[in-house]
C-alpha cells in the first residue's frame, strides 16, 4: 500500500506538518511561543510519525 493511498498515512502526514510548523516560530526566535504549545506540537508530531510508521504492511520501523 502506497503512502498517499492510505488514510492513516495521510492523517499522519498532516499531523507531522502541523507539528513541525508549530515549532518554526520558536526555532526562528520570531515569536514567543508558550511552553505548553511546544509540548502539544511535540505530541502532534509524535502521533503523526507513529501513524505514518505503522500505516504500511509489515513491521514498523
TIRODO-566013 format. One record per residue: residue number from 1; chain; x, y, z of N, C-alpha, C, O in turn. Coordinates in nm, 3 decimals, padded with zeros to 5 digits. Layout:
# residues N
   num   chaine       n.x       n.y       n.z      ca.x      ca.y      ca.z       c.x       c.y       c.z       o.x       o.y       o.z
   NUM        A         X         Y         Z         X         Y         Z         X         Y         Z         X         Y         Z
...
//
This chain:
# residues 61
   num   chaine       n.x       n.y       n.z      ca.x      ca.y      ca.z       c.x       c.y       c.z       o.x       o.y       o.z
     1        A    00.085   -00.118    00.000    00.000    00.000    00.000    00.089    00.124    00.000    00.183    00.134    00.079
     2        A    00.060    00.217   -00.089    00.140    00.337   -00.100    00.113    00.437    00.011    00.011    00.431    00.080
     3        A    00.206    00.526    00.026    00.196    00.624    00.134    00.078    00.719    00.114    00.013    00.758    00.211
     4        A    00.051    00.756   -00.010   -00.057    00.851   -00.035   -00.193    00.784   -00.055   -00.293    00.854   -00.072
     5        A   -00.199    00.653   -00.055   -00.326    00.585   -00.072   -00.386    00.543    00.061   -00.503    00.504    00.066
     6        A   -00.312    00.549    00.166   -00.359    00.509    00.298   -00.410    00.631    00.374   -00.339    00.731    00.388
     7        A   -00.534    00.622    00.424   -00.591    00.733    00.501   -00.512    00.756    00.629   -00.493    00.871    00.671
     8        A   -00.466    00.648    00.690   -00.387    00.659    00.813   -00.257    00.735    00.787   -00.216    00.818    00.868
     9        A   -00.194    00.708    00.674   -00.069    00.775    00.641   -00.093    00.922    00.609   -00.012    01.008    00.646
    10        A   -00.203    00.953    00.540   -00.232    01.093    00.508   -00.260    01.175    00.634   -00.214    01.288    00.646
    11        A   -00.334    01.117    00.727   -00.360    01.185    00.854   -00.228    01.207    00.927   -00.204    01.314    00.984
    12        A   -00.142    01.106    00.926   -00.011    01.119    00.990    00.074    01.228    00.927    00.142    01.302    00.997
    13        A    00.071    01.237    00.794    00.148    01.341    00.726    00.097    01.480    00.762    00.177    01.571    00.785
    14        A   -00.034    01.496    00.768   -00.091    01.625    00.807   -00.050    01.661    00.950   -00.014    01.775    00.977
    15        A   -00.057    01.563    01.040   -00.016    01.590    01.178    00.131    01.626    01.188    00.169    01.711    01.267
    16        A    00.214    01.560    01.106    00.356    01.593    01.108    00.382    01.735    01.058    00.466    01.805    01.114
    17        A    00.310    01.776    00.955    00.327    01.912    00.903    00.281    02.015    01.006    00.350    02.114    01.029
    18        A    00.167    01.992    01.068    00.115    02.084    01.169    00.211    02.092    01.288    00.240    02.201    01.337
    19        A    00.260    01.978    01.334    00.354    01.978    01.446    00.483    02.050    01.413    00.537    02.122    01.496
    20        A    00.532    02.031    01.293    00.656    02.096    01.251    00.637    02.247    01.239    00.722    02.325    01.283
    21        A    00.526    02.288    01.178    00.501    02.431    01.161    00.481    02.502    01.295    00.506    02.622    01.305
    22        A    00.438    02.431    01.396    00.422    02.491    01.528    00.558    02.523    01.590    00.569    02.617    01.669
    23        A    00.659    02.446    01.555    00.793    02.470    01.608    00.867    02.584    01.538    00.961    02.641    01.595
    24        A    00.827    02.619    01.416    00.902    02.716    01.336    00.918    02.852    01.404    01.030    02.903    01.410
    25        A    00.810    02.915    01.456    00.830    03.047    01.518    00.927    03.043    01.637    01.004    03.137    01.658
    26        A    00.922    02.936    01.713    01.011    02.925    01.827    01.156    02.904    01.782    01.249    02.960    01.841
    27        A    01.174    02.824    01.680    01.309    02.795    01.630    01.373    02.919    01.567    01.494    02.940    01.579
    28        A    01.293    03.000    01.501    01.346    03.121    01.438    01.360    03.237    01.536    01.427    03.336    01.506
    29        A    01.298    03.224    01.652    01.305    03.329    01.751    01.220    03.450    01.718    01.239    03.557    01.774
    30        A    01.125    03.434    01.626    01.041    03.547    01.585    00.922    03.568    01.676    00.865    03.677    01.680
    31        A    00.884    03.465    01.750    00.768    03.478    01.838    00.795    03.404    01.968    00.870    03.307    01.973
    32        A    00.732    03.453    02.071    00.743    03.387    02.200    00.630    03.283    02.210    00.514    03.318    02.233
    33        A    00.667    03.158    02.192    00.569    03.051    02.194    00.568    02.991    02.335    00.673    02.953    02.388
    34        A    00.448    02.981    02.396    00.442    02.922    02.530    00.489    02.777    02.530    00.479    02.706    02.430
    35        A    00.541    02.735    02.644    00.595    02.600    02.656    00.488    02.494    02.631    00.516    02.391    02.571
    36        A    00.365    02.519    02.677    00.261    02.420    02.656    00.228    02.403    02.507    00.190    02.294    02.465
    37        A    00.244    02.509    02.427    00.221    02.496    02.283    00.330    02.408    02.220    00.302    02.331    02.129
    38        A    00.451    02.420    02.269    00.558    02.334    02.218    00.538    02.189    02.259    00.571    02.098    02.184
    39        A    00.483    02.168    02.379    00.454    02.032    02.423    00.345    01.970    02.337    00.354    01.852    02.301
    40        A    00.243    02.047    02.304    00.137    01.998    02.215    00.194    01.969    02.077    00.158    01.869    02.015
    41        A    00.281    02.056    02.028    00.343    02.035    01.897    00.425    01.906    01.896    00.423    01.832    01.798
    42        A    00.495    01.879    02.005    00.573    01.756    02.013    00.483    01.633    02.012    00.515    01.533    01.948
    43        A    00.370    01.641    02.083    00.276    01.528    02.084    00.213    01.507    01.946    00.197    01.393    01.903
    44        A    00.177    01.615    01.878    00.118    01.604    01.745    00.219    01.546    01.647    00.185    01.460    01.566
    45        A    00.342    01.593    01.654    00.447    01.542    01.566    00.476    01.395    01.593    00.496    01.317    01.500
    46        A    00.477    01.356    01.719    00.498    01.215    01.754    00.384    01.128    01.705    00.408    01.019    01.651
    47        A    00.261    01.173    01.723    00.145    01.096    01.677    00.146    01.081    01.525    00.117    00.973    01.473
    48        A    00.180    01.187    01.455    00.188    01.180    01.309    00.296    01.084    01.262    00.275    01.007    01.169
    49        A    00.410    01.089    01.327    00.519    00.998    01.291    00.479    00.853    01.317    00.509    00.765    01.236
    50        A    00.411    00.828    01.427    00.365    00.692    01.459    00.264    00.644    01.356    00.270    00.529    01.312
    51        A    00.170    00.730    01.317    00.070    00.690    01.218    00.133    00.657    01.084    00.095    00.559    01.020
    52        A    00.228    00.737    01.040    00.296    00.710    00.913    00.379    00.582    00.924    00.382    00.502    00.831
    53        A    00.445    00.563    01.036    00.531    00.446    01.052    00.454    00.316    01.061    00.506    00.211    01.021
    54        A    00.332    00.320    01.112    00.254    00.198    01.126    00.147    00.181    01.019    00.065    00.089    01.028
    55        A    00.145    00.267    00.918    00.040    00.260    00.817    00.065    00.150    00.714   -00.030    00.103    00.651
    56        A    00.186    00.110    00.696    00.215    00.009    00.595    00.206   -00.133    00.648    00.191   -00.156    00.767
    57        A    00.217   -00.226    00.556    00.221   -00.367    00.594    00.359   -00.401    00.648    00.459   -00.337    00.614
    58        A    00.364   -00.500    00.731    00.492   -00.544    00.785    00.526   -00.476    00.916    00.441   -00.414    00.980
    59        A    00.650   -00.489    00.952    00.699   -00.437    01.078    00.723   -00.287    01.072    00.787   -00.240    00.978
    60        A    00.673   -00.208    01.170    00.703   -00.065    01.173    00.851   -00.041    01.197    00.915   -00.115    01.271
    61        A    00.903    00.060    01.137    01.045    00.093    01.153    01.063    00.207    01.250    01.176    00.248    01.277
//
